[in-house]
Amino acid sequence: MPINTIELENAIRKVLAISHLEIVDQSSGCGDNYAVLLVSDVFEGKSTLARHRMVNELLKDEIAQMHAFSQKTYTTKQWEALAAKTS
């Protein structure tokens, strides 16, 4: 059974201290393909691969219900710097 956006958000917030979160259902509402953007200080000092592995492990039950899952992970400092560049 596909997971919905609210369930995915709750699962993420339950396991990670998130300062910014964006969830996009890329499957036209059927819940099989999600893209998430996560901003958290728990990513500080970790490589992108380590961050993604951590998120995949923490959300393995939810991800198992999807066809596709993509993620972008940033520290608060990285996110602020990115936002400053686009302003």
HTML snippet that shows the backbone in 3Dmol.js (N, CA, C, O; Angstrom):
<script src="https://3Dmol.org/build/3Dmol-min.js"></script>
<div id="view" style="width:600px;height:400px;position:relative"></div>
<script>
const pdb = `
ATOM      1  N   MET A   1       0.845  -1.181   0.000  1.00  0.00           N
ATOM      2  CA  MET A   1       0.000   0.000   0.000  1.00  0.00           C
ATOM      3  C   MET A   1       0.890   1.243   0.000  1.00  0.00           C
ATOM      4  O   MET A   1       1.782   1.356   0.841  1.00  0.00           O
ATOM      5  N   PRO A   2       0.666   2.169  -0.917  1.00  0.00           N
ATOM      6  CA  PRO A   2       1.494   3.374  -1.004  1.00  0.00           C
ATOM      7  C   PRO A   2       1.358   4.237   0.251  1.00  0.00           C
ATOM      8  O   PRO A   2       0.337   4.218   0.937  1.00  0.00           O
ATOM      9  N   ILE A   3       2.391   4.969   0.518  1.00  0.00           N
ATOM     10  CA  ILE A   3       2.409   5.881   1.660  1.00  0.00           C
ATOM     11  C   ILE A   3       1.967   7.265   1.172  1.00  0.00           C
ATOM     12  O   ILE A   3       2.230   7.628   0.025  1.00  0.00           O
ATOM     13  N   ASN A   4       1.304   8.032   2.025  1.00  0.00           N
ATOM     14  CA  ASN A   4       0.903   9.377   1.603  1.00  0.00           C
ATOM     15  C   ASN A   4       1.879  10.413   2.175  1.00  0.00           C
ATOM     16  O   ASN A   4       2.725  10.099   3.013  1.00  0.00           O
ATOM     17  N   THR A   5       1.740  11.626   1.710  1.00  0.00           N
ATOM     18  CA  THR A   5       2.652  12.707   2.078  1.00  0.00           C
ATOM     19  C   THR A   5       2.667  12.964   3.587  1.00  0.00           C
ATOM     20  O   THR A   5       3.729  13.175   4.171  1.00  0.00           O
ATOM     21  N   ILE A   6       1.507  12.946   4.206  1.00  0.00           N
ATOM     22  CA  ILE A   6       1.415  13.207   5.646  1.00  0.00           C
ATOM     23  C   ILE A   6       2.124  12.113   6.439  1.00  0.00           C
ATOM     24  O   ILE A   6       2.849  12.403   7.391  1.00  0.00           O
ATOM     25  N   GLU A   7       1.915  10.861   6.051  1.00  0.00           N
ATOM     26  CA  GLU A   7       2.586   9.749   6.739  1.00  0.00           C
ATOM     27  C   GLU A   7       4.103   9.847   6.580  1.00  0.00           C
ATOM     28  O   GLU A   7       4.850   9.594   7.526  1.00  0.00           O
ATOM     29  N   LEU A   8       4.550  10.215   5.383  1.00  0.00           N
ATOM     30  CA  LEU A   8       5.983  10.355   5.147  1.00  0.00           C
ATOM     31  C   LEU A   8       6.556  11.500   5.977  1.00  0.00           C
ATOM     32  O   LEU A   8       7.620  11.357   6.579  1.00  0.00           O
ATOM     33  N   GLU A   9       5.869  12.619   6.013  1.00  0.00           N
ATOM     34  CA  GLU A   9       6.331  13.748   6.822  1.00  0.00           C
ATOM     35  C   GLU A   9       6.408  13.367   8.300  1.00  0.00           C
ATOM     36  O   GLU A   9       7.394  13.675   8.969  1.00  0.00           O
ATOM     37  N   ASN A  10       5.385  12.706   8.805  1.00  0.00           N
ATOM     38  CA  ASN A  10       5.384  12.282  10.209  1.00  0.00           C
ATOM     39  C   ASN A  10       6.535  11.327  10.501  1.00  0.00           C
ATOM     40  O   ASN A  10       7.181  11.431  11.544  1.00  0.00           O
ATOM     41  N   ALA A  11       6.793  10.400   9.588  1.00  0.00           N
ATOM     42  CA  ALA A  11       7.881   9.443   9.774  1.00  0.00           C
ATOM     43  C   ALA A  11       9.231  10.157   9.814  1.00  0.00           C
ATOM     44  O   ALA A  11      10.092   9.813  10.625  1.00  0.00           O
ATOM     45  N   ILE A  12       9.419  11.149   8.943  1.00  0.00           N
ATOM     46  CA  ILE A  12      10.680  11.900   8.907  1.00  0.00           C
ATOM     47  C   ILE A  12      10.857  12.709  10.193  1.00  0.00           C
ATOM     48  O   ILE A  12      11.915  12.665  10.822  1.00  0.00           O
ATOM     49  N   ARG A  13       9.836  13.431  10.569  1.00  0.00           N
ATOM     50  CA  ARG A  13       9.933  14.278  11.766  1.00  0.00           C
ATOM     51  C   ARG A  13      10.078  13.457  13.047  1.00  0.00           C
ATOM     52  O   ARG A  13      10.608  13.946  14.044  1.00  0.00           O
ATOM     53  N   LYS A  14       9.612  12.229  13.018  1.00  0.00           N
ATOM     54  CA  LYS A  14       9.729  11.340  14.181  1.00  0.00           C
ATOM     55  C   LYS A  14      11.182  10.914  14.433  1.00  0.00           C
ATOM     56  O   LYS A  14      11.574  10.706  15.581  1.00  0.00           O
ATOM     57  N   VAL A  15      11.975  10.783  13.371  1.00  0.00           N
ATOM     58  CA  VAL A  15      13.328  10.250  13.521  1.00  0.00           C
ATOM     59  C   VAL A  15      14.446  11.280  13.329  1.00  0.00           C
ATOM     60  O   VAL A  15      15.590  11.024  13.704  1.00  0.00           O
ATOM     61  N   LEU A  16      14.123  12.443  12.748  1.00  0.00           N
ATOM     62  CA  LEU A  16      15.151  13.448  12.497  1.00  0.00           C
ATOM     63  C   LEU A  16      14.699  14.825  12.979  1.00  0.00           C
ATOM     64  O   LEU A  16      13.533  15.195  12.837  1.00  0.00           O
ATOM     65  N   ALA A  17      15.637  15.570  13.547  1.00  0.00           N
ATOM     66  CA  ALA A  17      15.371  16.960  13.908  1.00  0.00           C
ATOM     67  C   ALA A  17      15.555  17.797  12.645  1.00  0.00           C
ATOM     68  O   ALA A  17      16.682  18.089  12.243  1.00  0.00           O
ATOM     69  N   ILE A  18      14.457  18.173  12.033  1.00  0.00           N
ATOM     70  CA  ILE A  18      14.458  18.855  10.738  1.00  0.00           C
ATOM     71  C   ILE A  18      14.150  20.339  10.924  1.00  0.00           C
ATOM     72  O   ILE A  18      13.204  20.703  11.623  1.00  0.00           O
ATOM     73  N   SER A  19      14.962  21.197  10.288  1.00  0.00           N
ATOM     74  CA  SER A  19      14.659  22.625  10.338  1.00  0.00           C
ATOM     75  C   SER A  19      13.895  23.074   9.092  1.00  0.00           C
ATOM     76  O   SER A  19      13.227  24.108   9.115  1.00  0.00           O
ATOM     77  N   HIS A  20      13.988  22.308   8.012  1.00  0.00           N
ATOM     78  CA  HIS A  20      13.237  22.602   6.792  1.00  0.00           C
ATOM     79  C   HIS A  20      12.982  21.283   6.078  1.00  0.00           C
ATOM     80  O   HIS A  20      13.870  20.435   5.991  1.00  0.00           O
ATOM     81  N   LEU A  21      11.766  21.111   5.568  1.00  0.00           N
ATOM     82  CA  LEU A  21      11.385  19.874   4.896  1.00  0.00           C
ATOM     83  C   LEU A  21      10.464  20.192   3.729  1.00  0.00           C
ATOM     84  O   LEU A  21       9.484  20.922   3.873  1.00  0.00           O
ATOM     85  N   GLU A  22      10.792  19.634   2.577  1.00  0.00           N
ATOM     86  CA  GLU A  22       9.917  19.725   1.411  1.00  0.00           C
ATOM     87  C   GLU A  22       9.701  18.310   0.904  1.00  0.00           C
ATOM     88  O   GLU A  22      10.654  17.548   0.745  1.00  0.00           O
ATOM     89  N   ILE A  23       8.447  17.961   0.651  1.00  0.00           N
ATOM     90  CA  ILE A  23       8.103  16.647   0.120  1.00  0.00           C
ATOM     91  C   ILE A  23       7.280  16.854  -1.141  1.00  0.00           C
ATOM     92  O   ILE A  23       6.280  17.572  -1.129  1.00  0.00           O
ATOM     93  N   VAL A  24       7.704  16.222  -2.230  1.00  0.00           N
ATOM     94  CA  VAL A  24       6.984  16.329  -3.492  1.00  0.00           C
ATOM     95  C   VAL A  24       6.593  14.931  -3.938  1.00  0.00           C
ATOM     96  O   VAL A  24       7.445  14.061  -4.111  1.00  0.00           O
ATOM     97  N   ASP A  25       5.291  14.724  -4.122  1.00  0.00           N
ATOM     98  CA  ASP A  25       4.793  13.465  -4.676  1.00  0.00           C
ATOM     99  C   ASP A  25       4.924  13.574  -6.189  1.00  0.00           C
ATOM    100  O   ASP A  25       4.159  14.294  -6.832  1.00  0.00           O
ATOM    101  N   GLN A  26       5.878  12.870  -6.749  1.00  0.00           N
ATOM    102  CA  GLN A  26       6.135  12.940  -8.184  1.00  0.00           C
ATOM    103  C   GLN A  26       5.361  11.890  -8.969  1.00  0.00           C
ATOM    104  O   GLN A  26       5.629  11.660 -10.148  1.00  0.00           O
ATOM    105  N   SER A  27       4.403  11.258  -8.308  1.00  0.00           N
ATOM    106  CA  SER A  27       3.642  10.190  -8.955  1.00  0.00           C
ATOM    107  C   SER A  27       2.200  10.601  -9.232  1.00  0.00           C
ATOM    108  O   SER A  27       1.330   9.744  -9.387  1.00  0.00           O
ATOM    109  N   SER A  28       1.946  11.879  -9.294  1.00  0.00           N
ATOM    110  CA  SER A  28       0.593  12.393  -9.567  1.00  0.00           C
ATOM    111  C   SER A  28      -0.433  11.950  -8.533  1.00  0.00           C
ATOM    112  O   SER A  28      -1.600  11.732  -8.856  1.00  0.00           O
ATOM    113  N   GLY A  29       0.009  11.819  -7.294  1.00  0.00           N
ATOM    114  CA  GLY A  29      -0.914  11.540  -6.214  1.00  0.00           C
ATOM    115  C   GLY A  29      -1.076  10.096  -5.798  1.00  0.00           C
ATOM    116  O   GLY A  29      -1.807   9.815  -4.848  1.00  0.00           O
ATOM    117  N   CYS A  30      -0.414   9.163  -6.480  1.00  0.00           N
ATOM    118  CA  CYS A  30      -0.612   7.758  -6.099  1.00  0.00           C
ATOM    119  C   CYS A  30       0.356   7.300  -5.000  1.00  0.00           C
ATOM    120  O   CYS A  30       0.206   6.194  -4.481  1.00  0.00           O
ATOM    121  N   GLY A  31       1.349   8.129  -4.635  1.00  0.00           N
ATOM    122  CA  GLY A  31       2.213   7.828  -3.506  1.00  0.00           C
ATOM    123  C   GLY A  31       3.313   6.827  -3.769  1.00  0.00           C
ATOM    124  O   GLY A  31       3.832   6.220  -2.832  1.00  0.00           O
ATOM    125  N   ASP A  32       3.682   6.640  -5.030  1.00  0.00           N
ATOM    126  CA  ASP A  32       4.728   5.674  -5.359  1.00  0.00           C
ATOM    127  C   ASP A  32       6.097   6.300  -5.604  1.00  0.00           C
ATOM    128  O   ASP A  32       7.093   5.582  -5.694  1.00  0.00           O
ATOM    129  N   ASN A  33       6.164   7.628  -5.715  1.00  0.00           N
ATOM    130  CA  ASN A  33       7.416   8.270  -6.076  1.00  0.00           C
ATOM    131  C   ASN A  33       7.510   9.615  -5.350  1.00  0.00           C
ATOM    132  O   ASN A  33       6.743  10.537  -5.627  1.00  0.00           O
ATOM    133  N   TYR A  34       8.451   9.710  -4.429  1.00  0.00           N
ATOM    134  CA  TYR A  34       8.621  10.944  -3.656  1.00  0.00           C
ATOM    135  C   TYR A  34      10.024  11.507  -3.810  1.00  0.00           C
ATOM    136  O   TYR A  34      11.003  10.769  -3.919  1.00  0.00           O
ATOM    137  N   ALA A  35      10.098  12.824  -3.817  1.00  0.00           N
ATOM    138  CA  ALA A  35      11.360  13.552  -3.737  1.00  0.00           C
ATOM    139  C   ALA A  35      11.283  14.383  -2.468  1.00  0.00           C
ATOM    140  O   ALA A  35      10.300  15.090  -2.245  1.00  0.00           O
ATOM    141  N   VAL A  36      12.315  14.301  -1.635  1.00  0.00           N
ATOM    142  CA  VAL A  36      12.318  15.077  -0.399  1.00  0.00           C
ATOM    143  C   VAL A  36      13.575  15.928  -0.322  1.00  0.00           C
ATOM    144  O   VAL A  36      14.638  15.554  -0.817  1.00  0.00           O
ATOM    145  N   LEU A  37      13.426  17.066   0.303  1.00  0.00           N
ATOM    146  CA  LEU A  37      14.538  17.947   0.616  1.00  0.00           C
ATOM    147  C   LEU A  37      14.544  18.082   2.125  1.00  0.00           C
ATOM    148  O   LEU A  37      13.553  18.497   2.726  1.00  0.00           O
ATOM    149  N   LEU A  38      15.660  17.731   2.732  1.00  0.00           N
ATOM    150  CA  LEU A  38      15.782  17.730   4.190  1.00  0.00           C
ATOM    151  C   LEU A  38      16.906  18.668   4.610  1.00  0.00           C
ATOM    152  O   LEU A  38      18.004  18.619   4.058  1.00  0.00           O
ATOM    153  N   VAL A  39      16.628  19.515   5.579  1.00  0.00           N
ATOM    154  CA  VAL A  39      17.650  20.391   6.151  1.00  0.00           C
ATOM    155  C   VAL A  39      17.715  20.090   7.639  1.00  0.00           C
ATOM    156  O   VAL A  39      16.722  20.214   8.357  1.00  0.00           O
ATOM    157  N   SER A  40      18.908  19.690   8.096  1.00  0.00           N
ATOM    158  CA  SER A  40      19.074  19.332   9.502  1.00  0.00           C
ATOM    159  C   SER A  40      20.538  19.441   9.901  1.00  0.00           C
ATOM    160  O   SER A  40      21.436  19.178   9.101  1.00  0.00           O
ATOM    161  N   ASP A  41      20.761  19.827  11.130  1.00  0.00           N
ATOM    162  CA  ASP A  41      22.129  19.885  11.644  1.00  0.00           C
ATOM    163  C   ASP A  41      22.697  18.500  11.938  1.00  0.00           C
ATOM    164  O   ASP A  41      23.900  18.376  12.170  1.00  0.00           O
ATOM    165  N   VAL A  42      21.873  17.462  11.936  1.00  0.00           N
ATOM    166  CA  VAL A  42      22.403  16.104  12.138  1.00  0.00           C
ATOM    167  C   VAL A  42      23.279  15.680  10.964  1.00  0.00           C
ATOM    168  O   VAL A  42      24.029  14.710  11.073  1.00  0.00           O
ATOM    169  N   PHE A  43      23.192  16.398   9.840  1.00  0.00           N
ATOM    170  CA  PHE A  43      24.008  16.078   8.667  1.00  0.00           C
ATOM    171  C   PHE A  43      25.401  16.704   8.731  1.00  0.00           C
ATOM    172  O   PHE A  43      26.259  16.397   7.903  1.00  0.00           O
ATOM    173  N   GLU A  44      25.622  17.569   9.698  1.00  0.00           N
ATOM    174  CA  GLU A  44      26.908  18.264   9.833  1.00  0.00           C
ATOM    175  C   GLU A  44      28.051  17.257   9.914  1.00  0.00           C
ATOM    176  O   GLU A  44      28.009  16.318  10.709  1.00  0.00           O
ATOM    177  N   GLY A  45      29.074  17.462   9.082  1.00  0.00           N
ATOM    178  CA  GLY A  45      30.262  16.611   9.100  1.00  0.00           C
ATOM    179  C   GLY A  45      30.114  15.291   8.365  1.00  0.00           C
ATOM    180  O   GLY A  45      31.053  14.496   8.338  1.00  0.00           O
ATOM    181  N   LYS A  46      28.961  15.040   7.771  1.00  0.00           N
ATOM    182  CA  LYS A  46      28.735  13.791   7.045  1.00  0.00           C
ATOM    183  C   LYS A  46      28.759  14.054   5.543  1.00  0.00           C
ATOM    184  O   LYS A  46      28.319  15.105   5.077  1.00  0.00           O
ATOM    185  N   SER A  47      29.276  13.091   4.801  1.00  0.00           N
ATOM    186  CA  SER A  47      29.268  13.195   3.346  1.00  0.00           C
ATOM    187  C   SER A  47      27.835  13.023   2.841  1.00  0.00           C
ATOM    188  O   SER A  47      26.957  12.569   3.575  1.00  0.00           O
ATOM    189  N   THR A  48      27.616  13.384   1.602  1.00  0.00           N
ATOM    190  CA  THR A  48      26.284  13.211   1.007  1.00  0.00           C
ATOM    191  C   THR A  48      25.872  11.743   1.049  1.00  0.00           C
ATOM    192  O   THR A  48      24.728  11.428   1.375  1.00  0.00           O
ATOM    193  N   LEU A  49      26.790  10.857   0.726  1.00  0.00           N
ATOM    194  CA  LEU A  49      26.493   9.427   0.753  1.00  0.00           C
ATOM    195  C   LEU A  49      26.105   8.967   2.157  1.00  0.00           C
ATOM    196  O   LEU A  49      25.147   8.210   2.317  1.00  0.00           O
ATOM    197  N   ALA A  50      26.836   9.413   3.165  1.00  0.00           N
ATOM    198  CA  ALA A  50      26.520   9.037   4.553  1.00  0.00           C
ATOM    199  C   ALA A  50      25.157   9.582   4.970  1.00  0.00           C
ATOM    200  O   ALA A  50      24.408   8.907   5.676  1.00  0.00           O
ATOM    201  N   ARG A  51      24.837  10.790   4.540  1.00  0.00           N
ATOM    202  CA  ARG A  51      23.530  11.383   4.848  1.00  0.00           C
ATOM    203  C   ARG A  51      22.406  10.556   4.227  1.00  0.00           C
ATOM    204  O   ARG A  51      21.417  10.237   4.887  1.00  0.00           O
ATOM    205  N   HIS A  52      22.571  10.215   2.954  1.00  0.00           N
ATOM    206  CA  HIS A  52      21.541   9.459   2.253  1.00  0.00           C
ATOM    207  C   HIS A  52      21.378   8.064   2.844  1.00  0.00           C
ATOM    208  O   HIS A  52      20.259   7.567   2.969  1.00  0.00           O
ATOM    209  N   ARG A  53      22.473   7.443   3.200  1.00  0.00           N
ATOM    210  CA  ARG A  53      22.385   6.127   3.831  1.00  0.00           C
ATOM    211  C   ARG A  53      21.656   6.206   5.170  1.00  0.00           C
ATOM    212  O   ARG A  53      20.864   5.326   5.505  1.00  0.00           O
ATOM    213  N   MET A  54      21.925   7.260   5.928  1.00  0.00           N
ATOM    214  CA  MET A  54      21.269   7.444   7.219  1.00  0.00           C
ATOM    215  C   MET A  54      19.759   7.606   7.020  1.00  0.00           C
ATOM    216  O   MET A  54      18.972   6.956   7.708  1.00  0.00           O
ATOM    217  N   VAL A  55      19.356   8.463   6.090  1.00  0.00           N
ATOM    218  CA  VAL A  55      17.934   8.682   5.832  1.00  0.00           C
ATOM    219  C   VAL A  55      17.282   7.395   5.319  1.00  0.00           C
ATOM    220  O   VAL A  55      16.188   7.035   5.754  1.00  0.00           O
ATOM    221  N   ASN A  56      17.950   6.709   4.401  1.00  0.00           N
ATOM    222  CA  ASN A  56      17.407   5.455   3.873  1.00  0.00           C
ATOM    223  C   ASN A  56      17.195   4.432   4.981  1.00  0.00           C
ATOM    224  O   ASN A  56      16.183   3.732   4.994  1.00  0.00           O
ATOM    225  N   GLU A  57      18.131   4.343   5.899  1.00  0.00           N
ATOM    226  CA  GLU A  57      18.009   3.384   7.001  1.00  0.00           C
ATOM    227  C   GLU A  57      16.867   3.779   7.948  1.00  0.00           C
ATOM    228  O   GLU A  57      16.079   2.932   8.368  1.00  0.00           O
ATOM    229  N   LEU A  58      16.790   5.057   8.275  1.00  0.00           N
ATOM    230  CA  LEU A  58      15.755   5.521   9.194  1.00  0.00           C
ATOM    231  C   LEU A  58      14.347   5.398   8.609  1.00  0.00           C
ATOM    232  O   LEU A  58      13.376   5.229   9.346  1.00  0.00           O
ATOM    233  N   LEU A  59      14.243   5.483   7.282  1.00  0.00           N
ATOM    234  CA  LEU A  59      12.935   5.439   6.617  1.00  0.00           C
ATOM    235  C   LEU A  59      12.744   4.160   5.801  1.00  0.00           C
ATOM    236  O   LEU A  59      11.942   4.139   4.868  1.00  0.00           O
ATOM    237  N   LYS A  60      13.466   3.105   6.139  1.00  0.00           N
ATOM    238  CA  LYS A  60      13.435   1.898   5.299  1.00  0.00           C
ATOM    239  C   LYS A  60      12.039   1.303   5.155  1.00  0.00           C
ATOM    240  O   LYS A  60      11.708   0.797   4.084  1.00  0.00           O
ATOM    241  N   ASP A  61      11.219   1.346   6.186  1.00  0.00           N
ATOM    242  CA  ASP A  61       9.860   0.792   6.092  1.00  0.00           C
ATOM    243  C   ASP A  61       8.990   1.621   5.140  1.00  0.00           C
ATOM    244  O   ASP A  61       8.216   1.071   4.356  1.00  0.00           O
ATOM    245  N   GLU A  62       9.127   2.930   5.219  1.00  0.00           N
ATOM    246  CA  GLU A  62       8.354   3.812   4.344  1.00  0.00           C
ATOM    247  C   GLU A  62       8.841   3.703   2.896  1.00  0.00           C
ATOM    248  O   GLU A  62       8.034   3.643   1.969  1.00  0.00           O
ATOM    249  N   ILE A  63      10.154   3.678   2.711  1.00  0.00           N
ATOM    250  CA  ILE A  63      10.719   3.593   1.366  1.00  0.00           C
ATOM    251  C   ILE A  63      10.339   2.267   0.705  1.00  0.00           C
ATOM    252  O   ILE A  63      10.175   2.209  -0.513  1.00  0.00           O
ATOM    253  N   ALA A  64      10.202   1.221   1.489  1.00  0.00           N
ATOM    254  CA  ALA A  64       9.821  -0.090   0.947  1.00  0.00           C
ATOM    255  C   ALA A  64       8.430  -0.058   0.314  1.00  0.00           C
ATOM    256  O   ALA A  64       8.104  -0.921  -0.501  1.00  0.00           O
ATOM    257  N   GLN A  65       7.617   0.920   0.676  1.00  0.00           N
ATOM    258  CA  GLN A  65       6.261   1.040   0.132  1.00  0.00           C
ATOM    259  C   GLN A  65       6.214   1.888  -1.140  1.00  0.00           C
ATOM    260  O   GLN A  65       5.145   2.081  -1.719  1.00  0.00           O
ATOM    261  N   MET A  66       7.372   2.396  -1.575  1.00  0.00           N
ATOM    262  CA  MET A  66       7.434   3.290  -2.735  1.00  0.00           C
ATOM    263  C   MET A  66       8.110   2.603  -3.911  1.00  0.00           C
ATOM    264  O   MET A  66       8.836   1.621  -3.762  1.00  0.00           O
ATOM    265  N   HIS A  67       7.844   3.154  -5.073  1.00  0.00           N
ATOM    266  CA  HIS A  67       8.544   2.710  -6.279  1.00  0.00           C
ATOM    267  C   HIS A  67       9.877   3.457  -6.402  1.00  0.00           C
ATOM    268  O   HIS A  67      10.887   2.879  -6.802  1.00  0.00           O
ATOM    269  N   ALA A  68       9.865   4.746  -6.054  1.00  0.00           N
ATOM    270  CA  ALA A  68      11.072   5.573  -6.170  1.00  0.00           C
ATOM    271  C   ALA A  68      11.110   6.597  -5.039  1.00  0.00           C
ATOM    272  O   ALA A  68      10.081   7.100  -4.588  1.00  0.00           O
ATOM    273  N   PHE A  69      12.349   6.889  -4.594  1.00  0.00           N
ATOM    274  CA  PHE A  69      12.562   7.853  -3.516  1.00  0.00           C
ATOM    275  C   PHE A  69      13.863   8.580  -3.802  1.00  0.00           C
ATOM    276  O   PHE A  69      14.911   7.949  -3.939  1.00  0.00           O
ATOM    277  N   SER A  70      13.804   9.905  -3.892  1.00  0.00           N
ATOM    278  CA  SER A  70      15.024  10.689  -4.067  1.00  0.00           C
ATOM    279  C   SER A  70      15.102  11.719  -2.949  1.00  0.00           C
ATOM    280  O   SER A  70      14.086  12.146  -2.400  1.00  0.00           O
ATOM    281  N   GLN A  71      16.318  12.101  -2.628  1.00  0.00           N
ATOM    282  CA  GLN A  71      16.498  13.029  -1.516  1.00  0.00           C
ATOM    283  C   GLN A  71      17.640  13.998  -1.769  1.00  0.00           C
ATOM    284  O   GLN A  71      18.618  13.680  -2.446  1.00  0.00           O
ATOM    285  N   LYS A  72      17.490  15.173  -1.214  1.00  0.00           N
ATOM    286  CA  LYS A  72      18.549  16.172  -1.144  1.00  0.00           C
ATOM    287  C   LYS A  72      18.678  16.505   0.328  1.00  0.00           C
ATOM    288  O   LYS A  72      17.684  16.775   1.003  1.00  0.00           O
ATOM    289  N   THR A  73      19.905  16.485   0.823  1.00  0.00           N
ATOM    290  CA  THR A  73      20.140  16.718   2.247  1.00  0.00           C
ATOM    291  C   THR A  73      21.131  17.862   2.422  1.00  0.00           C
ATOM    292  O   THR A  73      22.170  17.906   1.762  1.00  0.00           O
ATOM    293  N   TYR A  74      20.801  18.773   3.309  1.00  0.00           N
ATOM    294  CA  TYR A  74      21.647  19.938   3.579  1.00  0.00           C
ATOM    295  C   TYR A  74      21.735  20.191   5.075  1.00  0.00           C
ATOM    296  O   TYR A  74      20.809  19.890   5.828  1.00  0.00           O
ATOM    297  N   THR A  75      22.866  20.751   5.491  1.00  0.00           N
ATOM    298  CA  THR A  75      22.944  21.289   6.843  1.00  0.00           C
ATOM    299  C   THR A  75      22.268  22.662   6.808  1.00  0.00           C
ATOM    300  O   THR A  75      22.000  23.202   5.735  1.00  0.00           O
ATOM    301  N   THR A  76      22.002  23.206   7.965  1.00  0.00           N
ATOM    302  CA  THR A  76      21.387  24.538   8.016  1.00  0.00           C
ATOM    303  C   THR A  76      22.281  25.571   7.348  1.00  0.00           C
ATOM    304  O   THR A  76      21.792  26.439   6.626  1.00  0.00           O
ATOM    305  N   LYS A  77      23.590  25.488   7.582  1.00  0.00           N
ATOM    306  CA  LYS A  77      24.529  26.439   6.974  1.00  0.00           C
ATOM    307  C   LYS A  77      24.513  26.325   5.449  1.00  0.00           C
ATOM    308  O   LYS A  77      24.505  27.337   4.749  1.00  0.00           O
ATOM    309  N   GLN A  78      24.510  25.100   4.941  1.00  0.00           N
ATOM    310  CA  GLN A  78      24.473  24.891   3.489  1.00  0.00           C
ATOM    311  C   GLN A  78      23.177  25.443   2.900  1.00  0.00           C
ATOM    312  O   GLN A  78      23.191  26.081   1.847  1.00  0.00           O
ATOM    313  N   TRP A  79      22.064  25.197   3.576  1.00  0.00           N
ATOM    314  CA  TRP A  79      20.766  25.652   3.091  1.00  0.00           C
ATOM    315  C   TRP A  79      20.705  27.181   3.071  1.00  0.00           C
ATOM    316  O   TRP A  79      20.199  27.771   2.118  1.00  0.00           O
ATOM    317  N   GLU A  80      21.216  27.813   4.113  1.00  0.00           N
ATOM    318  CA  GLU A  80      21.223  29.281   4.156  1.00  0.00           C
ATOM    319  C   GLU A  80      22.101  29.853   3.058  1.00  0.00           C
ATOM    320  O   GLU A  80      21.739  30.852   2.436  1.00  0.00           O
ATOM    321  N   ALA A  81      23.261  29.232   2.809  1.00  0.00           N
ATOM    322  CA  ALA A  81      24.147  29.689   1.743  1.00  0.00           C
ATOM    323  C   ALA A  81      23.497  29.520   0.374  1.00  0.00           C
ATOM    324  O   ALA A  81      23.621  30.390  -0.488  1.00  0.00           O
ATOM    325  N   LEU A  82      22.817  28.419   0.178  1.00  0.00           N
ATOM    326  CA  LEU A  82      22.104  28.178  -1.078  1.00  0.00           C
ATOM    327  C   LEU A  82      20.983  29.191  -1.272  1.00  0.00           C
ATOM    328  O   LEU A  82      20.789  29.702  -2.374  1.00  0.00           O
ATOM    329  N   ALA A  83      20.258  29.476  -0.219  1.00  0.00           N
ATOM    330  CA  ALA A  83      19.169  30.452  -0.290  1.00  0.00           C
ATOM    331  C   ALA A  83      19.712  31.845  -0.597  1.00  0.00           C
ATOM    332  O   ALA A  83      19.085  32.611  -1.330  1.00  0.00           O
ATOM    333  N   ALA A  84      20.870  32.173  -0.038  1.00  0.00           N
ATOM    334  CA  ALA A  84      21.468  33.497  -0.277  1.00  0.00           C
ATOM    335  C   ALA A  84      21.901  33.646  -1.737  1.00  0.00           C
ATOM    336  O   ALA A  84      21.826  34.737  -2.302  1.00  0.00           O
ATOM    337  N   LYS A  85      22.353  32.550  -2.342  1.00  0.00           N
ATOM    338  CA  LYS A  85      22.777  32.601  -3.741  1.00  0.00           C
ATOM    339  C   LYS A  85      21.599  32.809  -4.688  1.00  0.00           C
ATOM    340  O   LYS A  85      21.745  33.445  -5.732  1.00  0.00           O
ATOM    341  N   THR A  86      20.448  32.282  -4.331  1.00  0.00           N
ATOM    342  CA  THR A  86      19.282  32.363  -5.206  1.00  0.00           C
ATOM    343  C   THR A  86      18.453  33.619  -4.966  1.00  0.00           C
ATOM    344  O   THR A  86      17.496  33.887  -5.693  1.00  0.00           O
ATOM    345  N   SER A  87      18.821  34.385  -3.948  1.00  0.00           N
ATOM    346  CA  SER A  87      18.057  35.626  -3.648  1.00  0.00           C
ATOM    347  C   SER A  87      18.566  36.785  -4.458  1.00  0.00           C
ATOM    348  O   SER A  87      18.050  37.896  -4.339  1.00  0.00           O
TER     349      SER A  87
END
`;
const viewer = $3Dmol.createViewer("view");
viewer.addModel(pdb, "pdb");
viewer.setStyle({}, {cartoon: {color: "spectrum"}});
viewer.zoomTo();
viewer.render();
</script>
